[in-house]
Amino acid sequence: MIPASGQDGFDLIEVQALRAELNTRILIQNLCILVSALLLLPAAAMMLAWPGQALLVALVQMLVVGVAVLGWCHNGVRQAQIKTYVLHLAARHARDGGWEAWLPGQRSPGLLGNRWFIATKGCLIGVQATALLLALWIAPAADWRLLAALLLLLGCSIGLLISNPKERLPPASR
């Protein structure tokens, strides 16, 4: 617990503000994922209703999800930076570093112990891949330029999510 008096009082107020910002950024990330997943349903309905435009609908859907991917990555990097700073402040006052230092060592072991990867990156990439596959299933004789644009968008999303700077932070600062 960070004391609430003098310089330490400033630390407490700052930590409270940073935790509120973390909560906001987590909410934004969750909304990015939720909206991306929900947009797949109307996009699929439009592809089925207008099969000749299936790839174009997939392109628009994938662009929107691509913007969500950018937002997700940006907020993730800021969360990591805020957490690093909160850990720095907590190190002044708590021998064990507090909750933020304790939590990473308490994850469940195994593939599903790291559920955030599946629940976030898997969802964002899966929604785009599903839109692409559905469009190709509905309109197999596709315009190669549109198909190339769709594959480029999917590749960019995968690249951004896999190379997200948040995961490249040193272990001590995560």
N, C-alpha and C positions, 0 to 999 in steps of 0.2 A: 504494500500500500504506500503510495506516495503522499507525504505529509502536505497539509494545506496552509502552510504559513511561510512568510518570507519568500526567498527564491524558490523554495520547494512548493510554495503555494502557486507560483507561476507555473511550475512543472505540472501540478495537478490540473490547473485550468487548461493548460495546453494539451495534456493527455486526454482530457475529457473532450475537447474540441476535435482532436485528431481521431478519437474513437467514433465520434459522431460522423466525421467525414468518411471513415472506413465503412460505417453502416450504410451511408448514402451510396458509396461506390459499390458495395456488395449488392445493394438493391438495384442499381443501374445494370450491373452485370447479369443479375438474375432476370431482369426485364429484357435484356438483349437476347438471352437464351429463350425465354418464354415467347416473346413476340416472333422470333425466328421460327420456332416450332409451330406456332399457331398460324403463321402465314403460309405454311405448306398446304394446309387444307384448301383455302380459296384458290391458291395457285394450281393445285391438282384439279379442282373443279373447273377452272378456266381452261386448263389443258384438255380436259375431257370434252368440254363444251365446244372448243375451237381447236380441233386437232392440228389444223394447218398452222396455227400460231403457237404450238406447244413449246418449241424451242425459244421463241421470243418471250413467252410467259416465264419460262425457266430462267432466262437471262435476267429479267427484271427481278424475279424472286431472289436469284443468287446475288444480284447487286445489293439488294436490301440487306440480305444476310451478311454480305461482305462488309457493309457499313457497321452492322452489329458486331462483327468480328473485330473490326478496328476499335470500336468502343470498348469491347470486352478486354482487348489487349491493353489499351491505354489505362483503363481503370485498374487492371491487375498490376501493372507496373507501379502506379501511384500507391496502391495498397501495400505493395512490398516496400516502397520507400517510407511510407508512414510507419509501417511495422518496425522497420529498422530504426527509425528515430525514436519510437516509443520504447523499444528495447534499450536504446542508449539511455533514455531518461530513467527507465526502471532499474538499470544497472547501478545507478547512483543510490538507490534506496532499498532494493530487495536483493538479498544475497543470491537467491536462486533465479533472479531475472523475472519472476512473476509468471503470470498466465501465458504471455506470448512466448516466453522461453520454454515453458513446460510443455505446451501443447504439441509441437512437432514430434517430440519423442514418444507421444502417446497414441500415435496412429495405429490402426489395426494392421497386422501384417498381411501380405499377399496382394494379389492384383486388385481386388475390390477394396483393400484398405486405402488405396489411393483413388477413391471414388471421384474426386473432383475432375480428374482427367477424362473419365468416361462421361460424367454428367455434364461437363462443359464443352470441352474440345470435341468429344465424340458426337455430342448433340449438334453443335454448329456445323461440323464437317458432314455429319450424317444427313442433316436437312438439305444441304446443298447437293450432296451426292444423290439423294433420293429424288430431288427435283430434276436433276440431269437424267437419271435413269428412267424416270417416269416419262419425261419428254421424248427420250429416244425410243421408248416402248410404244408411245402413242404415234410418233412421227419418225419411223426408222429411216426414211429417205430424207436425211437432214441436209441443210445447207452447211457445207464444210466450214465456212467462215464463222457462222453462228456457233457451230459445234466447237471450233477452236477457241472462240471467246469464252464459252462455257467451261471448257477444260482449263483455260488460263485462269479464270476466276476461281475455280476449285483449287487449282495449284497454288494460287496466291493465298487463299484462306488457309490451306494446309501449311504452307510455309510460314505465315504469320503466327499461327497457333503453335506450331512445333518449335519455332525459334523465338518465342515470346521472351523478351529480356527478363521478365519476372523469374523465370526458371534458371537464368544464368547468374543470379545473384549468389555471392559466396554463402555457404551454409550458415556461417555465423551471423549473417545479416538477414536471413529469412525468418 
